Amino acid sequence: MQRILVVEDEPTIARAVADRLAAEGFAVEIAADGPSAVERARSYDPELIVLDVMLPGFDGLEVCRRVQAERPVPVLMLTARDDETDMLVGLGVGADDYITKPFSMRELAARVRAVLRRVERSAALPETMLRVGPLEIDHASRRVRRDGTEVHLTPTEFELLGCLARNRGTVLTRAVLLEQVWDWAGASGTRAVDTHVKALRRKLGSDLIRTVHGVGYSLEVRA
């Protein structure tokens, strides 16, 4: 059973989320504040974290930063407001997806499965090592190096880089990236794509991913 950690300080919501995910076949544990969430993520070693932004102790953004600093783990962020700033900041610190309260349990379960599928799909790729210019992308260990130095990427950042690398030199539209990386077929969440591209540029350098304005992005290595 895949393990999920639910981090939510509102007991009613936490129990409802945990019960639905347990009914979907997951093993679930709950944490109710920032410090206990970081400690539980360390000891429970979940495959995915459902993480509320507003928490006592310290908030979900800080939880995400601390957890991702130790190991890349998929994070589905819960936000109480339909606020683009919350979404962008959450994605910027390493969240893989976000959902706005109030949400349906059916949608939450679908988002959880979509995030986990992305990780499983990447692990199943036959090409274990991909080299593009100064980059080495190791799908077996899910590690990335630039010029021999390891770079820490979140699971979605890794998926996005892998998609661009496998199609290097080809401009991929945001819609294609949303479908192939996020499993959001027909979606219009272009901010999610743009924010993750910004994160990759910050970590890998600004010289590898080219923006084609009004179209999308391409991974290119200049001679």
C-alpha positions in Angstrom: 0.0 0.0 0.0 1.3 3.4 -0.9 1.7 5.7 2.1 0.2 9.2 2.2 0.7 11.8 4.9 -2.2 14.2 5.4 -1.2 17.5 7.0 -4.2 19.4 8.1 -5.0 21.2 11.4 -8.8 21.1 11.0 -9.8 17.7 12.4 -13.0 17.3 10.4 -11.2 17.9 7.1 -8.2 15.8 8.1 -10.4 12.8 9.0 -12.5 13.2 5.8 -9.4 13.3 3.6 -7.8 10.4 5.4 -10.9 8.2 5.3 -11.4 8.8 1.5 -7.8 8.0 0.7 -7.9 4.9 2.9 -11.1 3.8 1.0 -9.1 4.3 -2.2 -6.5 1.8 -1.0 -3.8 4.0 0.5 -2.2 3.8 4.0 -2.7 7.2 5.6 -1.4 9.0 8.6 -2.2 12.5 9.9 -0.2 15.4 11.2 -1.8 18.6 12.5 1.0 21.2 12.6 4.2 22.2 10.9 6.8 20.6 13.2 5.0 17.3 13.6 4.5 17.2 9.8 8.2 17.4 9.1 9.0 14.8 11.8 6.3 12.5 10.5 7.4 12.8 6.9 10.9 11.8 8.1 9.8 8.7 10.0 6.8 7.6 7.9 8.5 8.1 4.6 5.4 8.7 2.6 5.1 8.4 -1.2 3.0 11.6 -1.2 2.0 14.4 1.2 -1.4 16.2 1.1 -0.4 19.5 2.8 -2.5 22.4 4.0 -0.9 25.9 3.6 -2.2 27.3 6.9 -0.9 25.4 9.8 0.1 26.1 13.4 3.8 26.0 14.4 4.9 27.0 10.9 3.0 27.0 7.7 2.8 24.5 4.9 5.2 26.3 2.7 7.9 25.9 5.3 7.0 22.3 5.7 7.4 21.8 2.0 10.8 23.5 2.0 12.1 21.4 4.8 10.8 18.1 3.5 12.0 18.7 0.0 15.5 19.6 1.4 15.8 16.1 2.8 14.4 14.1 -0.2 12.1 14.8 -3.2 8.6 13.7 -2.3 5.4 14.6 -4.2 3.3 17.3 -2.5 -0.4 18.1 -3.2 -1.0 21.6 -1.6 -4.3 22.6 -0.1 -5.1 26.3 -0.2 -8.0 28.0 1.5 -8.2 30.8 -1.1 -8.5 30.8 -4.8 -5.4 33.0 -4.8 -2.9 32.8 -7.7 -0.2 34.0 -5.3 -0.7 31.0 -3.0 -0.5 28.7 -6.0 2.7 30.2 -7.4 4.5 30.3 -4.1 3.5 26.7 -3.3 4.7 25.5 -6.7 7.9 27.6 -6.2 8.9 25.8 -3.0 8.4 22.4 -4.4 4.7 21.5 -4.4 3.7 19.3 -7.4 0.0 20.3 -7.6 -2.5 22.3 -5.7 -6.2 22.2 -5.0 -8.5 25.0 -3.6 -10.9 24.5 -0.6 -13.7 23.6 -0.7 -12.9 20.6 -2.9 -14.7 17.4 -3.6 -13.1 14.2 -2.3 -13.4 12.7 -5.7 -11.3 15.4 -7.2 -8.7 15.2 -4.4 -8.4 11.4 -5.0 -8.0 12.0 -8.7 -5.3 14.6 -8.2 -3.4 12.3 -5.8 -3.5 9.4 -8.3 -2.3 11.7 -11.1 0.7 12.9 -9.2 1.7 9.3 -8.3 1.2 8.2 -11.9 3.8 10.8 -13.0 6.4 9.4 -10.6 5.7 5.8 -11.6 5.7 6.6 -15.3 9.1 8.3 -15.0 10.5 5.3 -13.1 9.3 2.9 -15.8 11.1 4.7 -18.6 13.5 2.3 -20.4 16.1 5.1 -20.9 17.9 5.1 -17.6 20.5 7.8 -18.4 19.9 10.8 -20.6 22.7 13.3 -21.4 21.9 16.7 -22.9 24.9 19.1 -23.1 26.0 19.7 -19.5 23.1 17.7 -18.1 22.9 14.1 -16.9 19.4 12.9 -16.1 19.4 9.5 -14.4 15.8 8.1 -14.4 16.8 5.0 -12.3 17.9 7.1 -9.3 15.9 10.2 -10.3 19.1 12.3 -10.0 20.1 15.3 -12.1 23.6 16.7 -12.5 24.9 19.7 -14.3 28.6 19.7 -15.1 29.0 16.8 -12.6 27.3 18.7 -9.7 24.1 17.2 -8.4 21.0 19.5 -8.5 18.0 18.8 -6.3 14.7 18.7 -8.2 11.2 18.1 -7.0 9.4 15.2 -8.6 7.4 17.5 -11.0 10.5 19.5 -11.9 12.2 16.2 -12.7 9.3 15.1 -14.9 9.2 18.4 -16.7 13.0 18.4 -17.4 12.8 14.8 -18.6 9.9 15.6 -21.0 11.8 18.6 -22.4 15.0 16.6 -22.7 13.4 13.7 -24.5 12.1 16.2 -27.0 15.2 18.4 -27.0 15.2 21.0 -29.8 11.4 20.7 -30.2 9.2 23.5 -28.9 6.5 22.0 -26.7 3.4 24.0 -26.1 2.1 24.6 -22.6 -0.9 22.4 -23.4 1.3 19.5 -24.4 3.4 19.9 -21.2 0.3 20.0 -19.1 -0.9 16.8 -20.7 2.4 14.9 -20.6 3.8 16.0 -17.3 0.7 16.9 -15.2 -1.9 14.6 -16.8 -4.1 17.7 -17.2 -5.5 16.9 -20.7 -7.3 20.0 -22.1 -6.4 22.1 -19.0 -5.3 25.7 -19.1 -3.1 25.9 -16.0 -0.3 27.7 -17.8 0.9 29.3 -14.6 1.9 25.9 -13.3 4.1 25.3 -16.4 5.6 28.8 -16.2 6.4 28.5 -12.5 8.1 25.2 -12.8 10.2 26.4 -15.8 11.3 29.3 -13.7 12.3 26.9 -10.9 14.3 24.8 -13.4 16.1 27.9 -14.7 16.9 29.0 -11.2 18.4 25.6 -10.4 20.0 24.6 -13.7 20.9 28.0 -15.2 19.0 30.2 -17.6 20.8 29.1 -20.7 19.1 25.7 -21.4 15.4 26.3 -21.7 14.3 28.7 -24.4 10.9 30.5 -24.3 9.0 30.8 -27.5 6.6 33.5 -26.7 3.0 32.7 -27.3 3.9 29.0 -27.9 5.9 27.2 -25.2 9.3 26.0 -24.3 12.3 24.1 -25.7 15.4 22.5 -24.2 18.3 23.5 -26.3 22.1 23.3 -26.0 24.0 25.9 -27.9 27.2 24.8 -29.7 
